[in-house]
Amino acid sequence: MPKNFDASWLHLTPDEEVLWADHRSVYRVLPVVTVGVLFILLGAGVTGSDLLGSARWLGAVFIPIGFVVAVPPFLRWRSEWYVLTTEEIYYKNGIFSTNVTQIRLDRVQNTACSQSLAERIFDYGDVSVYTAGSGTIDLVFENVSNPQSVNEMLTEQLGRVSTRR
């Protein structure tokens, strides 16, 4: 489990334990955040130099643009959590308000793992969870690192839950 994971929002039963917790893959956020940081650096560089002469204040326009580009995706990435416990699956999101979706493992009927070629290269992808009584995807662990491993862990836990019933 990650060091920065705060499980205070989980409603764990006394014998329930967290098996896995993670964010979306950083590879999905990194390009946008990098562009935002480049805008900030460009703005700071132009503002602090004589490149544009008396119009160097124009460089300061790039700084807020960089923050607008970089900060929202970073905050979304940091505020989203996917969690697998011995009893349930949780998805938490929200920056200013928090939304938590939880699905009991005994309701999960099927899972699926998908990756594009680029996702396979960088080892991230989606794990879809289907519950009983619904023909649609109920929860998707989007862009998680090592999705095959997550899917295997989920499938293994589903087997344990089904044998307990």
C-alpha positions in Angstrom: 0.0 0.0 0.0 1.3 3.5 -0.9 2.9 5.5 2.0 0.6 8.5 1.3 -2.6 6.5 1.4 -5.1 7.7 4.0 -7.7 5.0 4.7 -9.8 7.2 7.0 -12.5 7.4 4.3 -12.9 3.6 4.1 -15.6 1.9 6.2 -13.7 -1.3 6.9 -15.3 -4.1 9.0 -13.1 -5.5 11.8 -11.8 -8.5 9.8 -11.5 -6.6 6.5 -8.1 -5.5 5.2 -6.8 -3.4 2.3 -5.0 -5.6 -0.3 -4.3 -2.9 -2.9 -4.7 0.9 -3.2 -3.5 3.1 -6.0 -4.1 6.1 -8.3 -4.3 6.3 -12.0 -1.0 5.8 -13.7 1.2 8.9 -13.6 1.9 8.4 -17.3 -1.6 9.8 -18.1 -1.0 13.0 -16.1 2.7 13.6 -16.7 2.4 15.1 -20.2 -0.2 17.7 -19.3 1.6 18.6 -16.0 4.9 18.9 -17.9 3.3 21.3 -20.5 2.0 23.4 -17.6 5.4 23.5 -15.9 7.0 24.5 -19.2 4.6 27.4 -19.5 5.4 28.5 -15.9 9.2 28.3 -16.6 8.8 30.1 -20.0 6.8 32.9 -18.3 9.3 33.3 -15.5 12.2 33.2 -18.0 10.7 35.9 -20.3 9.6 38.1 -17.3 13.1 37.9 -15.7 15.0 38.7 -18.9 15.3 41.5 -21.4 14.2 39.3 -24.3 11.1 41.4 -25.0 12.5 44.7 -23.6 9.8 46.8 -22.0 7.1 44.3 -22.9 8.7 41.6 -20.7 5.6 41.7 -18.5 3.9 39.7 -21.3 5.9 36.7 -20.0 3.9 36.9 -16.8 0.8 35.9 -18.8 2.3 32.4 -19.3 2.6 31.7 -15.5 -1.1 31.6 -14.7 -1.8 29.7 -17.9 0.8 27.1 -16.8 -0.9 26.8 -13.4 -4.3 26.4 -15.1 -2.9 23.6 -17.3 -0.9 21.7 -14.7 -2.7 22.0 -11.4 -6.2 20.5 -12.1 -5.0 17.2 -13.6 -2.4 16.9 -10.8 -5.0 17.5 -8.1 -7.5 15.0 -9.8 -4.7 12.4 -9.9 -3.8 12.9 -6.3 -7.5 12.9 -5.1 -8.6 9.7 -6.9 -8.1 6.3 -5.3 -8.9 2.8 -6.3 -8.9 0.3 -3.4 -9.4 -3.5 -3.2 -10.1 -5.0 0.2 -10.8 -8.5 1.3 -14.6 -7.6 1.1 -15.1 -4.7 -1.2 -13.9 -2.5 -4.1 -13.8 1.3 -3.5 -13.4 4.2 -5.8 -12.9 7.7 -4.3 -12.7 10.9 -6.2 -13.3 14.6 -5.7 -11.1 17.6 -4.8 -13.4 19.9 -2.9 -16.1 17.3 -2.2 -15.6 13.6 -1.9 -17.5 10.8 -3.7 -17.0 7.2 -2.7 -18.3 4.2 -4.7 -18.1 0.9 -3.0 -19.1 -2.5 -4.4 -19.2 -5.7 -2.3 -17.1 -8.4 -3.8 -20.0 -10.9 -3.5 -21.9 -8.7 -6.1 -19.1 -8.8 -8.7 -19.9 -11.1 -11.5 -17.0 -10.6 -13.9 -13.9 -8.5 -14.5 -12.0 -7.5 -17.7 -8.6 -6.0 -18.3 -7.8 -3.9 -21.4 -4.7 -2.2 -22.7 -3.8 -0.4 -26.0 -0.4 -0.8 -27.5 0.9 2.4 -25.8 -0.6 1.3 -22.5 1.2 -2.1 -22.8 4.5 -0.3 -23.4 4.1 1.9 -20.3 2.3 -0.9 -18.3 -1.0 0.7 -17.5 -4.6 0.0 -18.6 -8.2 -0.4 -17.4 -9.7 -3.0 -15.2 -13.5 -3.2 -15.6 -15.8 -4.6 -13.0 -19.3 -6.0 -13.8 -21.8 -6.7 -11.0 -24.6 -9.2 -10.8 -27.9 -7.9 -12.1 -26.4 -5.4 -14.5 -25.3 -5.9 -18.1 -23.1 -2.8 -18.0 -19.7 -1.9 -16.5 -20.3 -0.8 -13.0 -16.8 0.5 -12.2 -13.6 0.9 -14.2 -10.2 1.2 -12.6 -9.0 3.6 -15.3 -5.3 3.8 -16.3 -4.0 1.8 -13.4 -0.4 0.6 -13.3 0.1 -3.1 -14.0 -3.6 -3.8 -14.7 -3.0 -7.6 -15.3 -1.8 -7.9 -11.7 -4.7 -5.9 -10.4 -7.1 -8.0 -12.3 -5.5 -11.2 -11.1 -5.6 -10.0 -7.5 -9.3 -9.1 -7.9 -10.1 -12.5 -9.5 -8.2 -14.3 -6.7 -10.2 -12.4 -4.1 -13.5 -13.1 -5.9 -12.6 -16.8 -5.7 -12.1 -16.5 -2.0 -15.4 -14.7 -1.5 -17.3 -17.2 -3.5 -15.9 -20.2 -1.5 -16.9 -18.5 1.7 -20.5 -18.3 0.6 
